[in-house]
Amino acid sequence: MNTFPTTEQAKKSSSSDESKPGFRTKTISMRLTPEEVAEVESAAERSGKQPSEWLRETALTAARERPSDPMELLLAEVWAVRNVLLSLFHVGAQATAEGKPLLPESVLKIRDSADRKKLERARQMLADFLSKRSEEGGEER
């Protein structure tokens, strides 16, 4: 009895797996020296993870935290300044209405929140802009 899938079954399985959100279906490989492998294994062990899981998380964190170009960085900072200003106006008005001072901790929380969100928001704004631009370019006027 054959327990291995046929080529046709494998193709169907692979294509259906790719359509399911959340399934990891792609592979990236790399070559490392024995010393580099030891470093990766040591770092993964210290964090209590398998090397593949540690590498995936490290790579995705780096990819998501760093802007891909200067325009993205600039837009992220502009968004953060806008967010902080509007949040401070809102929280300050609330505090004044309640007769309370605006606490330094509140200001730090607002700043930290903006810093956490700024790259994601900048990327989303750029993606929205580019999709609208391509839609407009595809229409005849």
Legacy VTK file of the C-alpha trace (Angstrom):
# vtk DataFile Version 3.0
C-alpha trace
ASCII
DATASET POLYDATA
POINTS 141 float
0.000 0.000 0.000
1.403 3.401 -1.032
1.340 5.896 1.858
3.086 8.661 -0.067
0.950 11.144 -2.010
1.099 11.075 -5.784
2.571 14.050 -7.604
-0.947 15.229 -8.448
-2.082 14.921 -4.814
0.999 16.819 -3.640
0.286 19.637 -6.105
-3.342 19.883 -4.973
-2.323 19.823 -1.307
0.366 22.451 -1.846
-1.904 24.812 -3.756
-4.726 24.432 -1.230
-2.309 25.017 1.688
-1.160 28.282 0.111
-4.728 29.583 0.012
-5.209 28.971 3.741
-4.257 32.013 5.788
-1.759 31.381 8.560
-0.180 28.302 6.987
3.544 28.540 6.395
4.123 27.103 2.947
7.319 28.803 1.801
10.928 28.058 2.690
13.989 30.282 2.804
17.330 28.565 3.195
20.777 29.899 3.996
24.282 28.651 4.574
26.072 29.218 7.865
29.527 28.420 9.153
29.722 25.956 12.048
30.476 28.904 14.345
27.393 30.783 13.134
25.239 27.689 13.650
26.559 27.442 17.209
25.688 31.113 17.814
22.153 30.646 16.487
21.611 27.463 18.487
22.913 29.137 21.634
20.676 32.184 21.195
17.656 29.982 20.479
18.368 27.817 23.512
18.681 30.891 25.753
15.241 32.037 24.611
13.772 28.554 25.027
12.960 28.137 21.341
13.915 25.873 18.484
16.488 27.450 16.124
13.969 27.651 13.257
11.411 29.424 15.455
14.060 31.803 16.831
15.344 32.612 13.330
11.814 33.193 11.983
10.886 35.530 14.859
14.188 37.401 14.650
13.934 37.855 10.881
10.302 38.984 10.990
10.956 41.380 13.863
13.819 42.965 11.935
11.766 43.153 8.740
8.824 44.759 10.503
10.761 47.233 12.634
13.033 48.745 10.033
11.697 51.067 7.373
12.423 49.898 3.849
13.211 53.379 2.541
13.694 56.937 3.797
10.182 57.960 2.692
8.697 55.292 4.938
10.768 56.539 7.871
9.744 60.141 7.232
6.066 59.230 6.937
6.304 57.147 10.138
7.745 60.080 12.062
5.182 62.538 10.677
2.385 60.122 11.620
3.859 59.728 15.130
4.053 63.510 15.653
0.469 63.928 14.436
-0.726 61.097 16.670
1.093 62.441 19.729
-0.212 65.983 19.219
-3.816 64.921 18.743
-3.632 62.508 21.670
-2.104 65.154 23.932
-4.812 67.668 22.970
-7.492 65.080 23.710
-6.035 63.871 27.012
-5.188 67.429 28.065
-8.747 68.589 27.375
-10.125 65.640 29.322
-7.854 66.372 32.281
-8.796 70.045 32.243
-12.510 69.225 32.095
-12.097 66.955 35.109
-9.951 69.515 36.957
-6.939 67.177 36.994
-3.372 67.757 35.809
-1.929 65.992 32.778
0.504 63.515 34.331
3.991 62.920 32.897
3.207 59.185 32.794
0.328 59.906 30.423
2.630 61.801 28.081
5.135 58.922 28.086
2.389 56.378 27.383
1.193 58.437 24.419
4.734 58.716 23.051
5.421 55.005 23.508
2.139 54.063 21.851
2.936 56.236 18.827
6.429 54.735 18.571
5.006 51.209 18.599
2.467 51.926 15.872
4.242 54.364 13.571
5.945 52.010 11.098
2.887 49.818 10.696
0.698 52.866 10.128
3.163 54.413 7.660
3.321 51.167 5.678
-0.469 50.957 5.625
-0.766 54.570 4.474
1.747 53.969 1.677
-0.001 50.756 0.618
-3.369 52.545 0.551
-1.896 55.416 -1.451
-0.254 53.091 -3.974
-3.378 50.951 -4.415
-5.528 54.056 -5.020
-2.934 55.354 -7.438
-2.868 52.090 -9.402
-6.687 52.002 -9.467
-6.784 55.542 -10.833
-4.102 54.721 -13.384
-6.118 51.766 -14.630
-9.229 53.839 -15.301
-9.696 55.877 -18.453
-10.484 59.534 -17.979
LINES 1 142
141 0 1 2 3 4 5 6 7 8 9 10 11 12 13 14 15 16 17 18 19 20 21 22 23 24 25 26 27 28 29 30 31 32 33 34 35 36 37 38 39 40 41 42 43 44 45 46 47 48 49 50 51 52 53 54 55 56 57 58 59 60 61 62 63 64 65 66 67 68 69 70 71 72 73 74 75 76 77 78 79 80 81 82 83 84 85 86 87 88 89 90 91 92 93 94 95 96 97 98 99 100 101 102 103 104 105 106 107 108 109 110 111 112 113 114 115 116 117 118 119 120 121 122 123 124 125 126 127 128 129 130 131 132 133 134 135 136 137 138 139 140
